[in-house]
Amino acid sequence: MACKIFNLIMLAMCVSTISLTITKSKVFSPLRNWVIKRNEKLGSLLSCPYCMSHWVATFYVIVLYIYSPMAMVTNILFIDATITIFAIISLATIITGIVRRATSISG
């Protein structure tokens, strides 16, 4: 059980980092600006770390769930995957908040 919790925390850290990188870094700024010009709703997704974390977490759970289920609560794949996704998003949101406060990332 401790190993699964550790894996969940590590995955949340990855989701937080990827979400912040895509939504706030200068490297992805041209992509964000290009998308915002084409589609404002999709552009807002690329500018919001919390919004992006949902998609990143979902991607990782879909890819990794087959190999190593993170949270087995009900033994029903869809429900366990959903629980895992939202557990990761919750942890990633906390981590993102800590990182943004520590580094003064605005937005």
VENZIUR-V340907 format. One record per pair of residues at least 12 apart in sequence whose C-alpha atoms are under 10 Angstrom apart, sorted by the first residue. I is the first residue (numbers start at 1). J is the second residue. Records with the same first field share a line. If there is no record, write none. Layout:
BEGIN
I: J / J
END
This chain:
BEGIN
1: 70 / 71
3: 70
4: 68 / 69 / 70 / 71 / 72
5: 70 / 71
6: 70
7: 68 / 70 / 71
8: 70 / 71 / 84 / 85 / 87 / 88 / 91 / 92
9: 87 / 88 / 91 / 92 / 95
10: 88 / 91 / 92
11: 57 / 60 / 61 / 70 / 88 / 89 / 91 / 92
12: 53 / 56 / 57 / 60 / 85 / 87 / 88 / 89 / 90 / 91 / 92 / 93 / 94 / 95 / 96
13: 88 / 89 / 91 / 92 / 93 / 94 / 95 / 96
14: 53 / 56 / 57 / 60 / 88 / 92 / 95
15: 49 / 52 / 53 / 54 / 55 / 56 / 57 / 58 / 59 / 60 / 88 / 89 / 91 / 92 / 93 / 95 / 96
16: 49 / 50 / 52 / 53 / 56 / 57 / 88 / 89 / 91 / 92 / 93 / 94 / 95 / 96 / 97 / 99
17: 49 / 53 / 92 / 95 / 96 / 99
18: 49 / 52 / 53 / 56 / 57
19: 46 / 47 / 48 / 49 / 50 / 51 / 52 / 53 / 54 / 55 / 56 / 57 / 92 / 93 / 96
20: 46 / 47 / 48 / 49 / 50 / 52 / 53 / 96 / 99 / 100 / 105
21: 49
22: 46 / 47 / 48 / 49 / 52
23: 43 / 44 / 45 / 46 / 47 / 48 / 49 / 50 / 51 / 52 / 53 / 107
24: 46 / 47 / 48 / 49 / 105 / 106 / 107
25: 47 / 105
28: 46 / 47
29: 46 / 47
31: 43 / 46
32: 44 / 45 / 46 / 47
33: 46 / 47
47: 107
48: 107
49: 92 / 93 / 96 / 97 / 107
50: 89 / 90 / 92 / 93 / 96 / 97
51: 89
52: 89
53: 85 / 86 / 88 / 89 / 90 / 92 / 93 / 96
54: 85 / 86 / 88 / 89 / 90 / 92 / 93
55: 85 / 89
56: 85 / 88 / 89
57: 84 / 85 / 86 / 87 / 88 / 89 / 92
58: 81 / 82 / 84 / 85 / 86 / 88 / 89
59: 85
60: 85 / 88
61: 81 / 82 / 84 / 85 / 88
62: 81 / 85
65: 77 / 80 / 81 / 84
69: 81 / 84
70: 83 / 84 / 85 / 87 / 88
71: 83 / 84 / 85 / 87
72: 84
END
